[in-house]
Amino acid sequence: MVPSSDYLKSLVDIEAGRISPEIFIDEDIYRLELDRVFGRNWLFLAHDSMIPKPGDFFSTYMGGDPVVVARQPDGSVRAFLNACRHRGMRVCRAESGNTKSFFCTYHGWAYDTAGNLINVPNLSDAYKDRLSLKDNGLIPVARIESYKGLIFGNFDATAPSLEEHLGDLKYYIDGWVDQVEGGIEVLPGVVRWTINANWKLAAEQFAGDTYHAPTSHASSLLSFGPAFEGKDGAHVAFREGHGESFLFKRHTRFSEDPLSVYNDAKLEAARDRVGDRAEFVANFTAFPAFSGLPGSSNIRVWHPKGPNKFEIWSFTVVDKNAPPEAKKAMQVSASFTEGPAGVVETDDGENWGLIGAILEQGHQARKMRWNYQMGDYPATGHEEFPGAYRDSFFGEAGHRAFYRRWLEFMTSEEWPVLTQEERDAFNKPGA
């Protein structure tokens, strides 16, 4: 049964800061998410550096649907459902590579990298030449757009542009992709692992939950320095559903290792390019499911696999023109802290998994309302940093913005368009 708008609104009370855990475990809500959230939002697909040459491809997901992203001969990018038009079998079973065509291993239909059907076995004697190749190409992703080399796709042809969707979050993205000449690149290889919990738990944490770090990561992050305090950073919420929190400055590397040497050497030039953002140690979520850790060489996607299961796909991000030893150090550091067995990541995975087990097995626990009231005070604002800025490292304004937007998508038949007046009112100091 499709959950009604009234029912969904009864579960998410943004003004009171109370949310029912039913939205993290209910099968009908999850199925509606696949349609209304993942079916019409901008979802991260790849970075330019992952598919630099014509014929390069990368296999990924948009919600629960497999898609393949391919660089075209003219340099453009297209993406398609990774499903043959004959029986829905995958036409690309490789994770990435370079090809001239995609081939279904079930019945042999073949497609070019533009998604056109180019070969059907026994076309003459099985179909009597009546099958239209033109009408049986791969189902395209309606919109492909990119920002600073980050490629996103959207199944909704009517959606506003990617840049409009990102809004003021672009300013913070610029802070980590534009630090040096040449920008960033994603190193080969995607690290994947599965968590038995709901994808939103991870997305909301990266949207601004720094409150968990002194407790959950006491044995890992805090080995690099003293516990965080509110004055050490800030958090920013965005009307589009995004959120970010950041430390203004924190050294989390050992002295004289290759990465520390590289970061120290580039700092002055980076500050000239992006100002204080050059020293941010941050976490963010771009609604709904693209997150990252600027300052920790990591971006990731939360791929839903059911109401109580999701996959984490983690990518190591480096400065494109960094020396090889610094790139290697970035990769090792990202794996050491944020990989599936990382000293930080295992804490998060355990938390999410234990919550998922309680919701899956319990009954009374699903009746309670979770508290999302931290940071529920007017935005303080900042002359340099856009968005609804609050002058504490701790807060849940990003969470509330995330679920406000989630509810708008879940209760709207079409893309819930935001006006500039709504954005301005949300960001206004004192609001």
Buried (B, 14 or more C-beta within 10 A) or exposed (E): EEBEEEBBEEBBBBEEBBBBBBBBBBEEBBBBBBBBBBBBBBBBBBBBBBBEEBBBBBBBBBBBBBBBBBBBEEEEBBBBBBBBBBEEBBBBEEEBEBBEBBBBEEEEBBBBBBBBBBEBEEEEEEEEEEBEBEEBBBBBBBBBBBBBBBBBBBBBEEBBEBEEBBBBBBBBBBBBBBBBEEBBBBBEEBBEEBBBBBBBBBBBBBBBBBBEBBEBBEEBBBEEEEEBEBEBBBBBBBBBBBBBBBBBEBEBBEEEBBBBBBBEEBEEEBBEBBEEBBBBBBBBBBBBBBBBBBBBBBBBBBBBBBBBBBBBBBBBBBBBBBEEEBBBBBBBBBBBBBBBEBBBBBBBBEBBBEBBEBBBEEEEEBEEBEEBEBBBEEBEBBEEBBBBBBBBBBBBBBBBBBBBBBBBBBBEEEBBEBEEEEBEEBBEEEE
